[in-house]
Amino acid sequence: MPTESDEALAIFRNSLSAFLNKTAPPKTIERWNQNKQVDRDAWLAAGEFGMLGVLVPEEHGGLGVDFRYERAIMEAFAERGLEGWGVPVHNMIAAPYLIEHGTPDQKTQWLPKVVSGDAILAIAMTEPGAGSDLQGMRTRAVRDGDEWVINGSKVFISNGQMANLVLLCAKTEMEDGPDKISIFLVEGDRAGFTRGKNLDKVGRDAQDTSELFFEDVRLPLGNVLSGVPGKGFAQLMALLPQERLGIAVMGLGMLERALTLTVEYTKERQAFGQSLLDFQNTAFSLADIKTEVTIGRAFLDHCTNLLLQGELDAATASMAKLWITEREVDGINRCVQFFGGYGWMNEYPIAQLYKDSRIDTIHGGTSEIMRLLIARSL
Ligand SMILES: Cc1cc2nc3c(=O)[nH]c(=O)nc-3n(C[C@H](O)[C@H](O)[C@H](O)COP(=O)(O)OP(=O)(O)OC[C@H]3O[C@@H](n4cnc5c(N)ncnc54)[C@H](O)[C@@H]3O)c2cc1C
């Protein structure tokens, strides 16, 4: 029996679909891809519509809903080739740090802007010399009277060009022992903070993935997340499972879209007097992908339920990301094959999917790091 909340979610999905059809039609997505950035007006329109910060509690202007709504957004993005728009990073990856760990002042100051789109969020962990090994980060915060002084640099930061607030991870000088990671709130116009290149990537063209530089950035003590330094690693560990589940959701959505496109194409395309889908090789391969998509969706439902109950652990979220994104990259690669030369033409959405999907086994923790986390639970 559908519940009242299922009905509300279905209504959200429908209105979201109408909103995206209007705000992000294929021509607009193409322009964003060419500009390597999504228009700020689209972010603001998304805020007005109610697509930003949906997890933010109602008292701070959000919908106060759960991860199923984020899933609906990511699935809608995957359905229409919108995987370059950094809304999931803003909504599902960065905003929860403020929601879960922000002080009352930090929440009051930032969450309404997260919801309206006036403050686009980024989270900056990765550095040129430290990606998988986060503890190796060298960006450092040193206390100077009533301020923190931060020096260092970050790389591959999603929403890096557009962010109005960066959640910056830095090793922090502690009074009572070795340095520990803290997360700092760095406003986009803070003196000493500069943005480097909007990086030239293989796919997800509309995503403004960037280098960020911090040179003697002075922050008030109140700009450390939760108000207490040294808690960053625990805060990251608590929220990374949700990020990984989100990447799996988007990945599965992209694989499903590739399957739909490939079934359509192979039904139409003729060779040797029959459709490509009538070759057993094609049908068996697509049957395998359909099986993987179906199993993947069931596991995502399971993980979503665990997350809603506060029980999604690092190993289980890693299984979702590992298994689904590996199936995604492999499955989309096989789909390209069925398009023949057309699969290599940029005007075919399958080619864009081929490029956009490849990052999924790398960002948010590589497949090898996922295996490491799963292995720890053996
Ligand atoms: C498009 C894009 C968007 C991104 N967005 C963000 C963002 O918004 N914020 C952010 O902080 N970061 C972001 N990242 C960074 C991303 O999370 C890292 O690239 C990723 O975690 C891998 O780190 P690395 O690139 O330094 O690779 P490395 O850590 O150098 O890894 C290189 C290889 O070594 C393997 N390896 C490393 N350690 C081990 C081990 N212990 N055992 C076995 N193999 C190992 C890895 O699996 C990988 O295959 C983004 C990256 C990209 C490309």
The ligand as an SDF file (V2000), in Angstrom:
LIG
                    3D

 53 58  0  0  0  0  0  0  0  0999 V2000
   35.5180   15.2910  -11.3700 C   0  0  0  0  0  0  0  0  0  0  0  0
   36.0200   15.1750   -9.9690 C   0  0  0  0  0  0  0  0  0  0  0  0
   35.3060   15.7650   -8.9390 C   0  0  0  0  0  0  0  0  0  0  0  0
   35.8010   15.7140   -7.6340 C   0  0  0  0  0  0  0  0  0  0  0  0
   35.1490   16.4110   -6.6350 N   0  0  0  0  0  0  0  0  0  0  0  0
   35.7490   16.5280   -5.4290 C   0  0  0  0  0  0  0  0  0  0  0  0
   35.2360   17.4280   -4.4370 C   0  0  0  0  0  0  0  0  0  0  0  0
   34.2110   18.1080   -4.6480 O   0  0  0  0  0  0  0  0  0  0  0  0
   35.8860   17.5230   -3.2570 N   0  0  0  0  0  0  0  0  0  0  0  0
   37.0040   16.8090   -2.9860 C   0  0  0  0  0  0  0  0  0  0  0  0
   37.5560   16.9540   -1.9050 O   0  0  0  0  0  0  0  0  0  0  0  0
   37.5260   15.9470   -3.8990 N   0  0  0  0  0  0  0  0  0  0  0  0
   36.9350   15.8060   -5.1090 C   0  0  0  0  0  0  0  0  0  0  0  0
   37.4740   14.9630   -6.0530 N   0  0  0  0  0  0  0  0  0  0  0  0
   38.6570   14.2080   -5.7240 C   0  0  0  0  0  0  0  0  0  0  0  0
   38.4460   12.6990   -5.6770 C   0  0  0  0  0  0  0  0  0  0  0  0
   37.6660   12.3080   -4.6060 O   0  0  0  0  0  0  0  0  0  0  0  0
   39.8440   12.0510   -5.7020 C   0  0  0  0  0  0  0  0  0  0  0  0
   40.3580   12.2560   -7.0160 O   0  0  0  0  0  0  0  0  0  0  0  0
   39.8320   10.5840   -5.3550 C   0  0  0  0  0  0  0  0  0  0  0  0
   39.4830   10.3970   -4.0120 O   0  0  0  0  0  0  0  0  0  0  0  0
   41.1850    9.9060   -5.6270 C   0  0  0  0  0  0  0  0  0  0  0  0
   42.2430   10.6490   -5.1110 O   0  0  0  0  0  0  0  0  0  0  0  0
   43.4920   10.9820   -6.0450 P   0  0  0  0  0  0  0  0  0  0  0  0
   42.9650   11.5670   -7.3000 O   0  0  0  0  0  0  0  0  0  0  0  0
   44.4640   11.7800   -5.2700 O   0  0  0  0  0  0  0  0  0  0  0  0
   44.1110    9.5810   -6.3930 O   0  0  0  0  0  0  0  0  0  0  0  0
   45.1930    8.7550   -5.5290 P   0  0  0  0  0  0  0  0  0  0  0  0
   44.7840    8.7500   -4.1130 O   0  0  0  0  0  0  0  0  0  0  0  0
   46.5420    9.2460   -5.8650 O   0  0  0  0  0  0  0  0  0  0  0  0
   44.9940    7.2910   -6.1190 O   0  0  0  0  0  0  0  0  0  0  0  0
   45.6230    6.8610   -7.3280 C   0  0  0  0  0  0  0  0  0  0  0  0
   45.3680    5.3750   -7.4860 C   0  0  0  0  0  0  0  0  0  0  0  0
   45.9830    4.6870   -6.3930 O   0  0  0  0  0  0  0  0  0  0  0  0
   45.0210    3.8440   -5.7830 C   0  0  0  0  0  0  0  0  0  0  0  0
   45.2760    3.7420   -4.3390 N   0  0  0  0  0  0  0  0  0  0  0  0
   45.4660    4.7460   -3.4520 C   0  0  0  0  0  0  0  0  0  0  0  0
   45.5890    4.2500   -2.2140 N   0  0  0  0  0  0  0  0  0  0  0  0
   45.4750    2.8960   -2.3130 C   0  0  0  0  0  0  0  0  0  0  0  0
   45.5110    1.8210   -1.3820 C   0  0  0  0  0  0  0  0  0  0  0  0
   45.6620    2.0490   -0.0730 N   0  0  0  0  0  0  0  0  0  0  0  0
   45.3610    0.5810   -1.8510 N   0  0  0  0  0  0  0  0  0  0  0  0
   45.1960    0.3260   -3.1760 C   0  0  0  0  0  0  0  0  0  0  0  0
   45.1580    1.3070   -4.1050 N   0  0  0  0  0  0  0  0  0  0  0  0
   45.2860    2.5720   -3.6830 C   0  0  0  0  0  0  0  0  0  0  0  0
   43.6960    4.5230   -6.0450 C   0  0  0  0  0  0  0  0  0  0  0  0
   42.6370    3.6160   -5.9120 O   0  0  0  0  0  0  0  0  0  0  0  0
   43.8940    4.9910   -7.4690 C   0  0  0  0  0  0  0  0  0  0  0  0
   43.6370    3.9590   -8.3510 O   0  0  0  0  0  0  0  0  0  0  0  0
   36.9800   14.9920   -7.3580 C   0  0  0  0  0  0  0  0  0  0  0  0
   37.6700   14.3710   -8.3960 C   0  0  0  0  0  0  0  0  0  0  0  0
   37.2340   14.4900   -9.6880 C   0  0  0  0  0  0  0  0  0  0  0  0
   38.0900   13.9020  -10.7720 C   0  0  0  0  0  0  0  0  0  0  0  0
  1  2  1  0
  2  3  1  0
  2 52  2  0
  3  4  2  0
  4  5  1  0
  4 50  1  0
  5  6  2  0
  6  7  1  0
  6 13  1  0
  7  8  2  0
  7  9  1  0
  9 10  1  0
 10 11  2  0
 10 12  1  0
 12 13  2  0
 13 14  1  0
 14 15  1  0
 14 50  1  0
 15 16  1  0
 16 17  1  0
 16 18  1  0
 18 19  1  0
 18 20  1  0
 20 21  1  0
 20 22  1  0
 22 23  1  0
 23 24  1  0
 24 25  2  0
 24 26  1  0
 24 27  1  0
 27 28  1  0
 28 29  2  0
 28 30  1  0
 28 31  1  0
 31 32  1  0
 32 33  1  0
 33 34  1  0
 33 48  1  0
 34 35  1  0
 35 36  1  0
 35 46  1  0
 36 37  1  0
 36 45  1  0
 37 38  2  0
 38 39  1  0
 39 40  1  0
 39 45  2  0
 40 41  1  0
 40 42  2  0
 42 43  1  0
 43 44  2  0
 44 45  1  0
 46 47  1  0
 46 48  1  0
 48 49  1  0
 50 51  2  0
 51 52  1  0
 52 53  1  0
M  END
$$$$
